[in-house]
Amino acid sequence: MKLKPLVQLILWTFDFLFFILARTRFDGLENLPERGPYLMVTNHLSYADAPLVAIGVRSPQMVALAADNYQKNPLFHWLVETVGGVWINRGSGDRGAIKAAVDTLKEGKILGIAPEGTRSKVTHALMKAKSGAAFIASKAGVPVVPIAVTGTQNIWRDLKRLRRADVTFTVGPTFTLPPLEGADKNKQLEEHTHEMMCRIAALLPEDYQGVYRGDPRVEEIKRI
């Protein structure tokens, strides 16, 4: 399965922009499964994260979820439609987004989610994650691929200083989360979310680990 010509052109454009604006290093690409379905989970620093993930993964099976309120932006609308994105209605809460994500994965696609739910704008370090990504992984029963990004928050700052930012994209080993069973599903979901975030934290420098810094599970994962 090959990339569509227009999608390939978009990725080449992203390649060029990152070449001009940053010194980008890609690590652990051998950990990416050959094909979907799988769920990518990543920390979130800036709007540059999504293009970086796109050129790092570079798969025709990758799908983007986009809030439907962005459809009014002509450029964003065109990009989402071109890469085969799925519009979600966030006005009705997270249920619509979760259903769209699970359905997309069950179709054999590749999906990326930031469990924190938003960019870490102040500290650029991991914040306490929401449970949505872990619920989706358990519900869809697909492999989970942790991805860590650093430096994208500095691209605009360094550009104004006529410098190229140092950016990294690191892929960790794939893991799975068991289905939610029994009476105490909330506790299981909390444990799944913690495991997911520790997997991401283990790929990040300590300054980026945030609330997961010093967590014993992070150190255990590093030794695996």
N, C-alpha and C positions, 0 to 999 in steps of 0.2 A: 504494500500500500504506500503510494507516493504522496508527497505534499502537492496540493494544487498549485499551479504556477503563481497565482496571485498571492497565496499564503507564503510561498517560498520567497517572493519578492519582498513581502513585509518583513520576513525574518532576516533577509539580507540587509534591509534598511536598519533593523535593530542591531545587526552585527556591526554595521558601519558606524552607527551612533555610539555604541559602546567602545569601539576601537578608537574613536576620536575623543570621547569624553572620559574614558577610564582605562586603567590597567586591570584587566579582568582575568581572574584565574578560575578555572573549572576543575574541581576535584571530585573523585568518587563517581564519575559518570558510569563506570562499570557496574555500579549498584543499581542502575535503572533497569527494570525489567524490559525485555525485548518488545512486549506488547501489553495492552491493557486487558482487563480493567485493573486499575490501581488508583489509590488516593494519595496525592502528594500533600504533605503538611509542611508549612514553612513559617518562619518568623516574618514580620512585615515591618519594613522601615520606610519605604517611600513608594511613589507611583512608578518608579523604575523597576520595582521588583517583578511585576508581571511580565514585561518584555524580557527581563533577564531569565526568568523561568522558561519562557517560550523558546529562547535560543539555546538554553541549556538542555531542555528535554527534546525539542525538535521532532515531535511526532505528529502525524496526521490524525491520530486518535485523541489528541488533547482538546479538551473543551473548556471554555471559559463561562462561568456564571456571571451575569451582569444585572444589576438592579435596573428595573424598567424605567426609573426616573431619568436615567442617562440617555434614553432613546432620543431625547430632544437635541442632544449634542450631535451634529452631523458627522464629525470625524469619528467620535466614539461609536456611534451607531453603525457606521460603515465598517469599522474595524471588527466589531463583535459579529456582525452578519457575515463578514468575509471569512473569519476563522471558524465559523460554525458555532458561535456562542449560544447560550441558552438564557433568555430573559426571565428574570424572576420578579415576582410581585412582593416587595418587602413591606408594602402597606398592610398586608394581612398578617404580619409577624413572620417568624422564622420558619413556620411550618411549610410554606410554599417553597422556600429555598431548600429545606431539607429533603422534601419530596423530589424536587427537580434534581438534586444531587444524587440521591439514591437511584432514581430512574436512569440517570445518565451513566452511572457506574454499571448498573445491571445490563446496559446495552453494550458493555465491553469497552467503554471509553476511559480516558485518563482525565482526572479532575484534580485541580489544585485548590487548597483552602488554607487560609491563615487562621489557626484555632483561636488566636487572641481576638479576632473579630474586627480589629482596626489597627492602624499604624501606631507604632511606639514612637510618638513624636518628640517626647521630652528627653527621656533617658536613652532611647534607641536600644534598650535591653528588654528581655522577655517580661511580659506582664502575665498575670494569672489568666489562664485560658478559659474560654467558654467550653461547654460540653458538646456543642453541635458537631464538630468534626469527628469526635470519638463515637458519637451516636451514629453518624453516617457510616463510618468504617465498620461498626458492629452490625448495623442493619443490612448493609450491602454485602458483607462477608468478603471483602476484597483485601489484598495486600496493602500495606501502608508504607510509603516511602518518605522518610524525613529529609528535609532540605533546609540548609542554613545559608542565609545571605548576610554578608557584611559589606559596609561601605557605600551602599546605594544612597544613603541619606546625605552623603557628602558630595555627590556629583554636582549639584547646582552651586554649592558653596565654593568648591574647588574650581569650577568653571569661571567664576567671577574673579578668581585669583590667577587665572590662566594656568591652572594645573589640572592634571588628570587624577581623578580619584582612584584609590586602590579598592577594588571590588572583588569579592570572592563568592563563589557559588559551590556549595559542598553538598554532596549526596551521601547519605548514610545507608547502612544495610536495611533491607526490607524487613518488616515485621508484620505480625497479624494480631488482631484483637479478638478475643472470643466473644460469642454472642451474649447478649444480656439475658440472663435466665434467673428464675427464682423470684423471691419476694423483694429483695433489697437491690433493685436495679439502679437506684440513684447512687448507692455506694459503689457499685461496680462501674458505673459511668464515670464517677469521680476518679476511681483508680485508673481507668482506661485513659482519661484525659491527662492525668499525671504522668503516666508512662509515655504517652505521645510527646508531651512537652519535654520530658527528660531526654528523650531520643534526639530532639532538636537541640536542646541545650548542650548535649555531649559533643555536638559538632561545632559549637561556637566558642570563641575566646571568652574568658571569664567576664570581661567587661560587658559582654552582650547577654550573659545568662540571666541577669535580672533576678526575679524572685526564685528562680531555680538554682541559683548559684549556691554551691556548698551542699546541695541535696545528695545524700548517699547514693541514690539510684543513678544519678548522673555519673558519679565516679565508677560505679559498677559497670555501666554501659561502656565507658571508655576502656575498660580492661577486657572487654569481650573480644 
